[in-house]
Amino acid sequence: MRTILTRIATAAAALTLTAVLAPPQAALATPTTPAVPTTPPPSLIPVSPLTAPGPLKLVFGSLQADDLEESGEDEVRVELKEPDGSHYYIWPTNGDEADTKVRTCWVWTSDASDCSAGSTQRAAGPYIHLTAHPGATFTIEVWEDDHIGDDLLLRIPVTIGSGEGPQYINATSPAGKGFSYRLAARIEPA
């Protein structure tokens, strides 16, 4: 029995010594080799798994066009931007735009939607699903495709809260812009 315990203690000491003497992986990387991100967008802020709840997901509910930016129809898309400038197309997933008429309410998730009475509800189809941890920050943007230059219809800065219960996101385009869009979403446990 004593021989087995001695061998276990010797192996543990060797592993500890190896860990102390081994160079960290960051020191092995050359300055010309960029680090490869290992987390999906939005970037996850390091949080101790012992003190933080599990991952949270962004659930899109609806996007309603109360007044258009152009006459006839707008061609809209939803993007997500991180503080470092990275951006991702969230919807439509084919990288295109969705033709939208006035009073159209695109619905992704019916129990998270906020369509007004008299609107024309349309199934929005799939969107890119994202997860993050409390404290993560990003911006949701709604854009209208234009021949001369795309127009920003809605910008929603989001900071994820503690993760206890859903966090609701309801935003409307600023008044006086000549168009009006409303987006409803929520953040909930994944």
Residue pairs with C-beta under 8 A, 6 or more apart in sequence:
29 35
37 43
40 130
40 131
41 80
41 82
41 86
41 88
41 130
41 138
42 80
42 82
42 130
42 132
42 136
42 137
42 138
43 82
43 83
43 84
43 86
43 136
44 132
44 133
44 136
45 133
45 135
45 136
47 133
47 134
47 135
52 133
52 134
52 163
53 134
53 162
53 163
53 164
53 189
54 163
54 189
54 190
55 131
55 132
55 133
55 189
55 190
56 131
56 132
56 133
56 134
56 160
56 163
56 187
56 188
56 189
56 190
57 129
57 130
57 131
57 187
57 188
57 189
57 190
58 129
58 130
58 131
58 132
58 185
58 187
59 108
59 109
59 112
59 185
59 186
59 187
59 188
60 78
60 90
60 91
60 108
60 109
60 112
60 124
60 127
60 183
60 185
61 107
61 108
61 109
61 110
61 111
61 112
61 113
61 114
61 184
61 185
61 186
62 105
62 106
62 107
62 108
62 109
62 112
62 113
62 114
62 115
62 124
62 182
62 183
62 184
63 76
63 78
63 105
63 106
63 124
63 142
63 181
63 182
63 183
63 184
64 103
64 104
64 105
64 106
64 114
64 115
64 116
64 119
64 181
64 182
64 183
65 74
65 76
65 100
65 101
65 102
65 103
65 104
65 105
65 179
65 180
65 181
66 102
66 103
66 116
66 180
66 181
66 182
67 102
67 178
67 179
67 180
68 74
68 100
68 101
68 102
68 179
69 144
69 151
69 153
69 178
69 179
70 144
70 146
72 101
73 99
73 100
73 101
74 99
74 100
74 144
74 153
74 179
75 97
75 98
75 99
75 100
75 144
75 145
76 97
76 98
76 100
76 142
76 143
76 144
76 145
76 153
76 181
77 89
77 91
77 92
77 96
77 97
77 98
77 142
77 143
77 145
78 89
78 90
78 91
78 127
78 140
78 141
78 142
78 143
78 183
79 87
79 88
79 89
79 90
79 140
79 141
79 142
79 143
80 87
80 88
80 90
80 128
80 130
80 138
80 139
80 140
80 141
81 87
81 88
81 138
81 139
81 141
82 137
82 138
83 137
83 138
88 128
89 95
89 128
90 127
90 128
90 130
90 140
91 98
91 108
91 124
91 125
91 126
91 127
91 128
92 98
92 125
92 127
93 125
93 126
93 127
93 128
97 144
97 145
98 106
98 124
100 106
101 120
103 118
103 119
103 120
104 119
104 120
104 122
105 113
105 115
105 116
105 119
105 120
105 121
105 122
106 122
106 123
106 124
107 113
107 115
107 121
107 122
107 123
107 124
108 124
108 125
108 127
112 184
112 185
112 186
113 121
113 184
114 170
114 182
114 184
115 121
131 190
132 138
132 160
133 160
133 163
134 160
134 161
134 162
134 163
135 159
135 160
136 159
136 160
137 157
137 158
137 159
137 160
138 157
138 158
139 155
139 156
139 157
139 158
140 154
140 155
140 156
140 158
140 169
140 171
140 183
140 185
141 152
141 154
141 155
141 156
142 152
142 153
142 154
142 181
142 183
143 150
143 151
143 152
143 153
144 150
144 151
144 153
144 179
153 173
153 179
153 181
154 171
154 172
154 173
154 181
154 183
156 169
156 171
156 183
158 169
158 187
160 167
160 187
161 167
161 187
163 189
166 186
166 187
166 188
167 186
167 187
167 188
168 184
168 185
168 186
169 183
169 184
169 185
169 186
169 187
170 182
170 183
170 184
171 182
171 183
172 180
172 181
172 182
173 179
173 180
173 181
173 182
